[in-house]
Amino acid sequence: MIQQQPWRLIALQLNSQPDVATNLAAIAQLLGQLPDNSDQRPQLVVLPEGALCFAGGEDANLQLQEPLGLQDETAQPVQFQLSALAKKFGIYLLVGTFPTTTSDPKRFAASSLLFSPQGELIADYQKIHLFDALISDGTGQYLESARTMPGKKITLAELGADQELKLGMAVCYDMRFPGLFQALARRGMNVLALPSAFTTVTGDAHWHTLLRARAIETQSFVIAPAQTGRHQNGRETYGHSLIIDPWGRILADAGTAPGLIYADIDLMQASELRERMPLLHHNRFLSEFL
């Protein structure tokens, strides 16, 4: 079996607010605290959902939205700034969600954006499952579909010199629907990114359980950066960004303060586990994208 190079997974836990410049400064400040990488292992840094704009007015993301891509710095200024951060720090940078334009002027797409260490936009994913729910917290009703258009594609990105890291991309509420992750596992995923902004109520009940289940059933590493604390509009998020191994063991938990966590991983752990316990081969049920 070919030896795969070790990777470092890094999750940034944020208390994002509606102001983009403030959030970008907080992200840059945390990136300046990245752990020493003297061995030059490739690093994947993942930001939470809503990292650039969170808990603002109901049209805040519509006002921020940009066309997807890096064609025109005037039309896509925030994406160019994110690209510059990836290049400056020499990292793969996965931005949890950023609003991109759709065919509906009243709804944006919640797009995960993956930038290479060279600053290229190499993959994107639009959140499929939208959070429309009644929750017994200070916000009460969440109606994500009112301003967000659901995505229609599954995204698996290949990272590294030998494309050895197979990254499945999903967002927050997606984690409750395991069919998506069965499809990603069948495509070869060995690391799953789940940037999120869980409420304190749902987080306390389900966060650790759901994420460990997704790691166990797909036999993949999971990196799940989260929003945390109280936000400008009074919304409260759970925190506890996690990195989990394919056996379901928690490698790092950020608690409830803004900051970063990391874990150095060996992708062979996922490959070897799949040889010893071939869940994909044993599975007799497949989910379909409806």
C-alpha positions in Angstrom: 0.0 0.0 0.0 1.3 3.5 -0.9 2.4 5.5 2.1 0.3 8.7 2.4 1.8 11.9 3.8 0.6 13.2 7.1 -1.8 16.2 7.2 -2.7 18.8 9.8 -6.4 19.6 10.2 -7.2 23.0 11.8 -10.6 24.3 12.8 -11.2 28.0 13.6 -14.0 28.6 16.1 -15.5 32.1 15.7 -18.0 34.5 17.2 -18.9 36.1 13.9 -20.9 39.3 13.7 -22.6 41.1 10.7 -19.6 43.2 9.8 -17.4 41.6 7.2 -14.2 43.7 8.0 -14.4 42.7 11.7 -14.8 39.1 10.8 -12.0 39.1 8.3 -9.7 40.7 10.9 -10.6 38.0 13.5 -9.9 35.3 10.9 -6.6 36.8 10.0 -5.6 37.1 13.7 -6.3 33.5 14.3 -4.4 32.4 11.2 -1.5 34.3 12.6 -1.6 31.9 15.5 -1.3 28.7 13.4 0.9 26.1 15.1 4.5 25.8 14.0 4.7 23.8 10.7 8.5 23.2 10.6 8.0 19.8 8.9 6.0 21.5 6.2 3.1 19.1 6.2 0.1 20.2 4.2 -2.5 22.0 6.2 -6.3 22.3 5.8 -7.9 25.2 7.7 -11.7 25.2 7.9 -13.9 28.2 9.0 -17.4 27.8 10.4 -20.7 28.5 8.7 -21.4 32.2 8.3 -17.8 33.1 9.0 -17.9 36.4 7.1 -21.4 37.6 8.1 -23.6 36.1 10.8 -26.7 37.1 12.7 -27.3 40.4 10.9 -30.5 41.7 9.4 -32.6 39.4 7.3 -31.1 40.8 4.0 -27.5 41.0 5.3 -26.3 38.1 3.2 -28.2 39.2 0.1 -26.4 42.5 0.4 -23.0 40.8 0.8 -23.5 38.1 -2.0 -21.1 37.9 -4.9 -21.0 35.9 -8.1 -19.1 32.7 -7.4 -15.5 32.8 -8.6 -12.4 34.9 -8.9 -13.0 36.6 -12.2 -13.3 40.3 -11.2 -11.9 41.8 -7.9 -14.4 44.6 -8.2 -17.4 42.3 -8.3 -15.9 39.6 -6.0 -13.9 41.6 -3.4 -14.4 39.3 -0.4 -13.5 36.1 -2.3 -10.3 37.8 -3.5 -9.5 38.7 0.2 -10.1 35.0 1.2 -7.9 33.9 -1.7 -5.1 36.2 -0.5 -5.3 34.7 3.0 -4.9 31.2 1.7 -1.9 32.3 -0.3 -0.3 34.3 2.4 -0.4 31.5 5.0 0.2 28.7 2.4 -2.9 26.7 3.4 -5.9 25.0 1.9 -8.6 27.3 3.3 -12.2 26.1 3.4 -14.6 28.9 4.1 -17.6 27.4 5.8 -20.2 29.4 3.9 -20.2 32.6 1.9 -23.3 34.0 0.1 -23.1 33.7 -3.7 -25.7 34.8 -6.2 -28.4 32.6 -7.7 -31.0 32.8 -10.4 -33.4 34.1 -7.7 -32.7 37.7 -6.7 -34.4 37.1 -3.4 -32.3 34.1 -2.4 -28.5 33.5 -2.2 -26.6 30.2 -2.1 -24.8 29.3 1.1 -21.6 28.3 -0.6 -18.6 26.5 0.9 -15.5 27.8 -0.9 -12.2 25.9 -1.0 -9.0 27.8 -1.8 -5.6 26.3 -2.5 -2.3 27.4 -1.0 -1.8 29.3 -4.3 -5.0 31.2 -3.8 -7.0 29.4 -6.4 -10.7 28.6 -5.9 -10.6 24.8 -6.4 -14.0 23.6 -5.2 -17.3 24.8 -4.0 -20.5 23.3 -2.5 -23.9 24.9 -1.9 -25.7 23.8 1.2 -28.4 21.3 0.3 -30.5 20.9 3.5 -31.9 24.2 4.9 -32.7 24.7 8.6 -36.4 25.4 8.9 -37.3 24.5 12.4 -38.9 25.6 15.7 -36.4 25.6 18.5 -37.0 26.4 22.2 -34.4 29.1 22.4 -34.3 32.9 22.3 -34.7 32.9 18.5 -37.6 30.4 18.4 -38.2 30.0 14.6 -35.5 29.5 12.0 -36.5 29.8 8.3 -33.4 29.4 6.3 -35.2 28.7 3.1 -36.7 32.2 3.0 -33.4 33.7 1.9 -31.3 30.7 0.8 -31.6 28.6 -2.3 -30.7 24.9 -1.7 -27.8 23.3 -3.6 -28.1 20.6 -6.2 -24.7 18.9 -6.2 -22.4 16.7 -4.1 -18.8 17.9 -3.8 -15.7 15.8 -3.2 -12.4 17.7 -3.6 -9.0 16.1 -4.0 -6.2 17.8 -2.1 -2.4 17.3 -1.9 0.4 16.6 -4.3 -0.9 13.1 -4.9 -4.6 14.1 -4.4 -4.5 11.8 -1.3 -6.9 13.8 0.8 -10.4 13.2 -0.5 -12.5 16.0 1.1 -16.3 15.7 1.4 -18.0 19.1 1.7 -21.2 19.7 3.6 -22.7 22.3 6.0 -24.3 22.2 9.4 -27.9 20.9 9.0 -26.7 18.6 6.3 -25.2 16.4 9.1 -28.7 15.1 10.0 -29.1 13.3 6.6 -26.7 10.4 6.3 -27.5 9.6 2.7 -25.3 12.5 1.6 -22.4 11.0 3.4 -23.0 7.5 2.1 -22.7 9.1 -1.4 -19.5 10.9 -0.5 -18.0 7.7 1.1 -18.7 5.8 -2.1 -16.7 8.4 -4.0 -13.7 7.8 -1.8 -14.0 10.5 0.9 -11.5 10.1 3.8 -12.0 13.6 5.4 -15.4 15.2 5.9 -15.7 19.0 6.6 -18.9 20.1 8.3 -18.7 23.8 9.1 -21.6 24.8 11.3 -23.5 27.2 13.5 -25.5 25.0 15.8 -27.9 26.5 18.3 -27.1 25.9 22.0 -30.3 23.8 22.3 -29.6 21.5 19.4 -25.9 21.5 20.0 -26.2 20.3 23.6 -28.6 17.5 22.5 -27.1 16.3 19.2 -23.8 17.9 18.2 -21.2 15.4 19.5 -23.5 12.4 18.8 -24.2 13.3 15.1 -20.6 14.1 14.3 -19.2 11.0 15.8 -21.8 8.9 14.0 -20.9 10.5 10.6 -17.2 9.6 11.3 -18.0 6.1 12.3 -20.3 5.2 9.5 -18.1 6.8 6.7 -14.8 5.7 8.4 -13.5 9.2 7.7 -11.9 11.9 9.7 -14.4 14.7 10.5 -13.5 18.4 11.0 -16.4 20.5 12.2 -15.6 24.2 13.0 -18.4 26.1 14.7 -19.8 29.4 15.6 -19.8 30.1 19.4 -21.3 32.5 21.9 -23.9 35.3 21.7 -24.2 37.2 18.5 -25.4 40.7 17.6 -29.0 39.8 17.0 -29.2 37.7 20.3 -28.7 34.4 18.6 -26.6 31.9 20.7 -24.5 29.2 19.2 -23.0 26.1 20.8 -19.3 26.1 19.9 -17.4 22.9 20.6 -15.6 22.7 17.2 -14.5 19.1 16.8 -11.9 17.0 15.0 -12.8 13.3 15.1 -10.9 10.2 13.8 -12.5 7.4 11.7 -13.1 5.3 14.8 -15.2 8.0 16.3 -12.7 9.2 18.8 -12.6 13.0 19.5 -9.1 14.3 18.8 -9.8 17.9 19.7 -12.7 19.9 21.2 -12.6 23.7 21.2 -15.0 24.2 24.1 -16.9 27.5 24.0 -14.3 30.2 23.5 -13.2 31.6 20.1 -9.9 30.1 19.0 -8.5 27.2 17.0 -7.9 23.5 17.4 -5.8 21.2 15.3 -4.9 17.5 14.9 -2.1 15.9 12.9 -3.6 12.9 11.1 -2.5 9.9 9.1 -4.9 9.2 6.2 -3.8 5.6 6.2 -5.8 5.2 9.4 -9.0 5.5 7.3 -7.7 3.1 4.6 -6.6 0.5 7.1 -9.9 0.6 9.0 -11.8 0.1 5.8 -9.8 -3.0 5.0 -10.4 -4.4 8.4 -14.1 -3.5 8.5 -15.4 -2.9 4.9 -18.6 -1.1 5.6 -19.0 0.1 2.1 -18.8 -3.5 0.8 -21.2 -4.8 3.4 -23.8 -2.0 3.0 -27.0 -3.3 1.3 -28.9 0.0 1.2 -28.2 3.1 -1.0 -29.7 6.5 -0.7 -30.7 8.6 -3.7 -30.5 12.3 -4.2 -34.1 13.3 -4.6 
